[in-house]
Every structure is written in structure tokens, then in C-alpha cells.
Amino acid sequence: MSTSARQKQIEREHWTGPVRHYDILKEGSIALAVVVILTFVLAGIFSSPDDPALTLKGWAKAAPDNLYAVTVSELAGTSDSATYGPPYNNGGDGVALGPLTPQKWMGIHQPVDPTNDFVVTPLESQQQPSDVAAALSQWKAATPDQRTAWATAYDTALNDPNGANGDASKVPTGDYGPVPTMASGLVAMASSGALDSILAAPGQFYNTNTTKQILFLGDGSYLDDAATAAHLQGNEWGMMNETGSYPGQEWLQPFSFWYQLPIFNSDATTGIAATLTANADIYIFAIIAIMMLVLILLPFIPGLRSIPRWIPLHRLVWRDYYSRKGATR
């Protein structure tokens, strides 16, 4: 009798050996309880911290002077948002890859006007104290050139490193129009928590688009300081980290690696290092795109496609197969 036939015969025979009762429901319940307990324990030990969201109210409480200065820069058109460019406005060309400016090619498809979106419209959205209301009326009645002159003069005086250096109480007397009062009014709104709800969903009951809040927060130091404290900066592998020092998306290593190189996180203000750092996103995107193309086209690239024959590591991995194949031959 062949081995196969003998195996089939044994499978058909009645079992005469020892048996015992088995409660599958009991075993399943125990297994489920163990898995649930392990899930909660391991989640408590290894899960990411549930940090509260950053808010404009928190910004106003933690760094009111910074919020005040950023509000002035929004009115003056000198903030990062105002000078960012597409897809938000015409304040800049965006990142460039040498002479190529793909960000500009895409145009403005999510318009953001920092002066009105971040300052004027929120102030108009609710009743203000008499001085803020009067300042707002003065601003709206002025010509665009007059508004620019007021805001630019105050922005320059407020940020003069040899003068006020960010301290509004030390700004020398000048023709600043309603700008100081409007800035104070917005800080007061933020401190009360009103600005968070107004900026989040102007004219809407529900809104999941937080672009404007993030841009406004990004114009100041509050968001950047929070990112630094949570180890989320680009030069700290922040792109692939979760909040704190917890590891996150490992698949982003090929992207995050390039941000660690000095040429892409330089403090230089001039030269090639400054250019590469300012446009790091698009240069790194291009590098990753080239790497992906090389992998996709590897079977068609002479020389590279021959590497497995020159360095036969696959024979080491599949050594059992090749040994059997050799013995068969």
C-alpha cells in the first residue's frame, strides 16, 4: 500500500484514543479578554500622547505680544501668508526649481487675503468696543494707499531692533492711524475665544477647512515653538514623527532624510545654501521623483539591471532552492 493510500485509510478510521471535553466558547471568551486587556495596556504604554489642539485663544494667552505683532504684519502685508504666493495670493512666486516655478503655474485656487480674512472681517463680525469700532470705520473709509502707509509705518516701528523691538509700549509717536487699536481689538477677541469660532467657519455652521487658521498661526512663533517642543521640526525628522518623540510613518524616511542635510536646512541668508533651503520642498520632491523613476525603469536601464548578476545576493537568500536545483541537474 502506498503512503498516500495508507494516510487516507488512517483518516477514515474511527478514533479510539483519549478524548476530553473542549468548550470553544469559554476558550474564545478567554482569548478575547486577554487581547482586550493587552490592547489597553499596550496602548497606554506605547500610544501617542493626545495633546490638545492649538488655538488662537492659547496663542493670545501664551504670547500676546507676538499675536499683536503678527496682526500688524497682516495689515501691512508683510506676514508669511501675505507674501507666500500661489495658491493663496500674488504675494510671491512660491518655491522654484531653478528657473521653473510650478507653484506659480498652478495659480490661485484657494484665495486668502490676510488683511481682511485674519483681521478686518473677524473684527466686523461682532460688536466691538467704541474705540475699536471707530478704528475699524476709519480703516474702511481710508484709501488703499493710506491704509498701506499707516500699517507699514507701524509695522516698521514695532519691529525696529534698535527701537521697540516688538514691544508696542516702546513704539515712538507717529501717524499710524487705526492700526494699533485694531491690533489690540483682535488680540482681545482672541483672548476671549471668540476669534477661534469666527475664523474657523465664517458664514457657515460646519466647516472642516482649517487653512486660514493654520496660516494665521504659522505667521507667528506660537505654532513654530509648539512644533519645536514636540520634536516636529523638519531637521528633527519631524515629517515622520507623531507628536513628541514617538515614531510615526516610517515610509516617509526617504523624504525626511533629505531635510537633515545641511544644504536643505541651512541658516544662511545668501548663496546656494540659502536658495536650496528656501526651496527645499520642491528640490526634495524632484529627488524622490527621480529615485522612483529609476526604480520603475530599472529593468530597462543598461548596467543597473545587470547588478543582480554581478552581485548574486538572491542566490544566498534562496540557497536551498539553488542547492536542490543543482542536485537535480
BELPEBEL-V373524 format. One record per helix or strand. SS is the DSSP state (@ for helix, = for strand). FROM is the first residue (numbers start at 1). LEN is the number of residues. If there is no record, write none. Layout:
ss: (SS;SS)
from: (FROM;FROM)
len: (LEN;LEN)
This chain:
ss: (@;@;@;@;=;=;@;@;@;@;@;@;@;@;@;@;@;=;=;@;@;@;@;@;@;@;@)
from: (3;24;56;64;97;100;102;114;130;144;168;179;194;211;221;234;238;241;247;250;262;271;280;298;304;313;319)
len: (10;23;7;13;1;1;5;11;12;15;3;14;7;8;9;3;3;1;1;10;3;8;17;3;7;5;10)
